[in-house]
């Protein structure tokens, strides 16, 4: 299917869309196939091979535990954090995995330690490769499949890449206003007299009603808000051993004290950046805790769009007099516009840190957020495209080198910095007339080529940068 807004903004669990959500989704697909194929009751042995970046940084990203949950039939968009803790505790205590589901599946003695890690083996399609194999009592292979987690929670099965591309091309033909490049998108806007967000909305209506689109996007934002609320109630250190202190709760308390004599909903404009920082930090601290987040478009960059959208709802001109209906309209328009830009990155380049570095995650999210903000602040399609271009241009070359393979340092602060970049990019674009020397398409191609040229040390392998130059303990 053509990439849509609900593909780019999906609900899952932390800490990584490519290393947690994607592997869990792939494992759940494999478990479902075992059920439907009729071989499940003959399974006596399971083997999981992890390749490349999944093997190199999987422990820090929760890859192995996510796969266990997926093999038990859990899907990332449905499982709740408390279910995660309960099932993983049971597996650890008993040493038994309920393959394809508790009660209906097959109990197997299997755990994280049984997975085969191949960090130096990179499969041709993508560095995030994984193979699942089940055998019977006589050693006969009953079913095997290889998947790639290609960023943002998206997965591709080995051998079906060409078919997937063909299906994508065919499904795009069914869209009323298809586009693959920013130039095509701007051409659609000009010929139809529509904004970028409206073009995306027309295309979404090919598969959903207007009410479903609106309801779905407002639900997505409610999950973003809930993520912040949960994060602000947590205290202490983040899990993983780096001893990173949660800052969001203390920052929130301090900000609230600054406006103690004001209406609880009042947001002093002079503190706009502190609020933006707070939202970005809160989301990514919750993501680092394995909590429920919205991939936007990835987990590692999940705090940028909520933070910039928070700015739009609380600090953009006129929002102090906005009704709830007005605010809902801003959320819908912002997310549709951001998604349209996300489609360009997903189809022309990559949103996978393991493939192109963090420019593909934080850079893409910053670009998407800048576009969304420019649109809701009244920008023309040309100004919106310019905002997206500015934000990505100044994230080019950004490496993915998390310390200890954990999505904590530099990832959490990086979201706050990128959110501020997005806001600045939108403001710069809105002060112009939309004309600019470098196009968004040129920047996207540059990002893709930069990612190809980037050393593998800087693409989520924990073999370079901060990951090797900062002592973990």
N, C-alpha and C positions, 0 to 999 in steps of 0.2 A: 504494500500500500504506500501511497505518497506520504511523506513525512508531514504530520499535522501538529497542531498546537498541543494535543494531549499525548503525543509521543515525546515532545520536547519537555513538557512539564508533566511528569508522572510521579506518583507517590511511591516512596520506597523507604528503605532503612539505610542508615549510615554504616560505615563511613565513606564508601566510594561507589559511584554508579558503575564504573567499569570493572572494579575489583570485588564488589560486594553484590550489587543489584544484578548485574549481568550474569555472573556465575550462578547466583541463586536461581535466576530465571532459566538459564540453560539446564541446570540440574533438575528443575521442576518439569521442564519439557521432556527431558530424558525419562524421568520417573513416570510421566503420563504415557509415554510411548510404551513403556514396559507393561503398563496396565492394558492398554488398548491392543497390543500385539499378541497377548495371550501367553507370553513366556514367563511372566512374573513368578508363577508358582514353581517354576523349574530352576530359579536362580539360587545358587549356593555361594557365589563369590562375586565381589565387586572390586573394580580397580578404577582409580581416578588419577590421571596424569595431568600435571599442570606445567605449562611452558612459559618461557620468557618472563615478562614482567609479573604475571600472576604468581609464578614460583618465587621470583626474587623478592617481591614485597607483599606477598599474600598474607603472611602472618600479621603484619601491621595493619592491613586493610580488612581483616576479617573474612578473607576469601574462603578459607577452608571451612570455617563454621557456617558461612552462608551456603556453601555447597551442601553441607550436611542437611541443612534445613530444606533446601530445594529438593534433595533426594527423598526427603520425607513428604514431599508434595506441597510444601509451602511456597507461595508466590510473594514477591517483595511488595507488591501493591496492596496486598490483603493482610499480611501478617502484622501483628501488633508487637511493640517492644516487649511487653510482658510475656507474650508467647515465645519470643526469641529466647529470653532468659530461662523460661521453664523447660523448653525442649532441649536446649544446650546443656542445662544442668543435668537433665535425665540421661542424655547420651553420655556425658562425662562420668556419671555415677555408675551406670549399668554397663557401659562399653558396647551398647547395642543400638544400631541404627534401624529404624523402621522404614525400610525401603518402600517408597511409593505410598506411605501413609500408615499411621497407627491404626490397628484394627483390621485394615484391609490389605496391608502390605506384607512384606517378608522381613522378619527380624534377622539382622546380620551383625556379627561382631565387627564393627568398623568405627574408626574415629579419625581425627585429624592426623595422627601419627602414621596412619596407613596410606596416606596420599603420597604419590611419587612426584617429587619436585625436580623439574628440569630447567633451571634458570638460564642456562647457556644455550638452550635449544630454542630457536625462534622458528616457528612454522611460517610458511610462505605468506599466508594471508594477513596475519596480524600478530603482534607480540603477545597479545592476551589470548593464548590458545589453551584449550582443555579437552581431554578425551575421557569419555565414560565407557566402561566395558563391563558387561556382566557375563558370567559363565555358569554352566551347569555342573552337576556332580562329576561328570566324566571329563571336565575341562573344556568342553565345547563352548565356543563363544556364541552366546545367544543373541546379543545385541550390542552394538558399539556405535558411538557417534562422537564427532569432534565439532566443537563450537568455538567461535571467537567472540569475545566481548569487545565491541568496537567503540565504546564510549557512550555515555548517557544512558546506560542500561540496555542499549540495543545489542542484540546478538545475531550472529550469522552462522549457519551450519556449513561446514566444509563440503564442497561439492555443489552447493546451491547458490554460490555467489553470483554467477551469471544469471541464474533464474531469478534471483532476488532483484538484480538490476533491471532485468526485463520486466518483471512485475511492477517495479517502481515506475519505469517509463510508461507502461501501459496504463497504470492507475493515474498518472499525471495527465494523460490524455483525456481522462474522464472528468478532470477538474474544469470548472467553468473558466477560470483565469490562471492557468498554469504558469509557473516561472521557475527558472533555475539560477538566473543571475540577477544582480541588482539592476542591471540595465533593462532586462526584461520586466522586472517588477516596476520600475519607474515608467516604462512604456505602457504597462497596464494601467497605472494610475492616471497617466496623461490621457489615454484614449477613453477611459471610462469616467474620468472626473471623480475618482475615488482616492481616499487616503490609503496608505500602506496597510493599516489595520483593517480597513474595509475590504481590501482585496483578499486578505487572509480570511476574513469573516465569510465572504462569498464562497470561497473554496471549502471552508469547513461545513457550510450548509449542504454540500454535496453528500455528506454522510450523517449529518445530525440536524435536528430542528434548531431554530433560533433559540428557543427556550432551553434546549439541552446544552447548547454551547455556552449560553450565559450562566446557567446553573452550574455547569462543570467548571468553568473558570472561577466563579465565585467560591466554589468548593476548594479548588486548588489554593486560592488565597487564604481561605479559612485554615487550611492545613499549615500554610506558612506562618500564620498568626499563632496557631496552637503550638507550633515548634518553638517559637520565641517564648511563649508563656511557660512552657515546660522547662526550657533552658534557664529561665530566670529564677526558677525554684530550686535549681541544683546548686550545690556548693562543693568546695573542695577541689581535688585534682582530677584531671581527665585521665581515663584509663590508658594503659599502654606502657607505663614505665618511664616516660620522659619527665614526669612530675610537672606538667604544665598546669598552672593554676587557672581555674575558671574566673574570668573577669566580668562577664556580663552581669551577674547579680549585683556586684558592688557598684558597677557603673550605673546600673538602673537606679539603685537606691540614691546615689549621689545626684543624678539628674532630677529625680522626683523631689529631693530636698531643695534644689535650686528653684523649684516652682511650688513650694509648699503652700504659699498663700493664694495660689491661683486655682482655677478650675482644674480638676484632675485630668481633664482631656486637653488642657492648654499645653501647647508646645511653643516655647519661646524661640522665635526665629534665630536669635543669636547662638542657639545651641544646635542648629540643624545638623552640623557635621558630627557632633557628639552622638546624636540620636541615630544617624546613619551608621556610624561606627558600631554603636551598641547592637543594632539589629543584625548587622553582618556577623559580628562576633557571636551573638547568641545563637543564630542559626548554625554556624559552623562548629561551635562548641557542642551543640546537640548532635550534629552529624558525627563529630569525633567520638561521641559517646555511644554511637550505634542507634541513635533515636530515629524517630519518624520524620522524614524531610521530603521536600519536593525537589526532584532533580531539575535543575534550572540553568543550563541544560544538563549539568552533571552534579554529583554530590559534592565534589571538591570545590565547586564554584557556587554552591547552593545559596550562599548568603547575599550575593550581589543583587540579584533581581528583587528579592524581598526588601532589601535596604533602600534601593532606589525607588521602588514603588511606595515604600513608607514615606520617603521624601515627597513624592508626588501627592500623596494623600494628606500630608500635614503641613507642607511648607511651600507648595506651588501657589502662585498668585490666585486668589479667589477661593481657595479650599476652606478658609475659615468660615465661609458662609454657605458651604456646600451641604445639600441634603444627603441622606443616606443613598437615595437613588442616584444622585450625582456621583457619589463616591464609588458606587457599584459600576457606574458607566466608566469611570477612570480605570478601575481594575480590569474590566473587560477589554477596553481599548488598548491599555498598556500591554497586557499579556498577548493579545493578538498581534500587535506590532512587533513586539520582541520575538515572537515565534516566527514571524515572516523572515526576520533577519537570521534567526537560528536555522531556518531551512537552507539558507544560502551557505552557511558554514558546514552544515551536515552533508549537503550534496556536492559542494565544490571542494571541500577540504576535509577537516576532521574536528571532532570535539573530544578526542581521546588524548589525555596526557601521555599515555604510553606510546602514542603514535607520533604526535607533533609537539610534545612538551606542554607546559601549562598555558601557553598562548592559546592552545585549542580549548582549554577549559575556562580559566579566568578571563582570558582575552575575549573569547566568544561571548561569555556572559556579560562582560562589561559593554561590549558592542551592542548586544541585544537590549540591555537596560538603557543605554544612552538613546537608542532609537525609540523605545517605549516612552521615555520621559519627554523627548522632543515632540512626539506626537500628541501626548496629552496636554502639553503646554502650547499647543496650537501651531506646531511646525508644519511646513509644507512637505510633501514627499521628498523633495530635494534636500531640505534641511534635515529631515529624519535620516536619510541616507548618509548625509555628511556627518551627523552625530555618530552614527555607527562606525563610519570610516575613521574618525578621529580617535575614538576609543580603542579600536583595534590597532591602529598605527602605533600607538604608544604602549602596546603590550607585546609587540613583535619580539620574538626571540626569548620570551619568558620560559625559563626551564622548569622542569618538574623534578625536584630533588628533595622530597620530604625526609626529614631526619627519622631514622628508624623505620622507614616505610609507613609512618603514621601520618594521617591527614590532619596534622596539627601545626608543625613548624616547617615552612613558613605559611602554610595554607590558610590558617584562620585570619591572621592579620592581612594577608594578601587580598582576601575578599573585601575587607574594609577599605583598603587602598584603592582597589579596582572600582568599588562603588563610587568613591569620590571622583575618580577619573571619569566615570560614566556621566555623573552630574555635570562636571566641568565641560565634558565633550558636548553634551546637549546644549548647555548655555552658550558655548562658543558657536555652535552651529546656528542657534536661534538668533544670534547677533549678526549673522551673515545672511546672504540672500539665497543660499543653496548652491552657489557655484563654488567649485574648489578644484585644485590642480590634480589631486590623487583621488581616484574613484574607489568605492568600496570593493568592487570586483578586483581591482589591481591589488588591494591590500589582502584580500582573501587568498588570491593566488600566491602572493608573497609569503603569507603565513604558511600555506601548504608546502611551498618549496623550502622555506626556512626549517620547517619540521623535518623534511626529508634529509636536509643537510646536517641537522643537529646530531651530535654524538649520542649514541644510545645511553651514555652515562647520565644524560640529562633528561631522559624520558621515562621516569617512574621506575627506575631499576635500583635506586638506592646505592649506585656505584660512583656517583660524582657529586660535586657541589657541596651544599650544606650537609648532605647525607654522610659525607666522609670527612668533612672538615670541622664538624662540631661533635664533641664528645657527648655521647648519649646520657651518661650518668655521672 
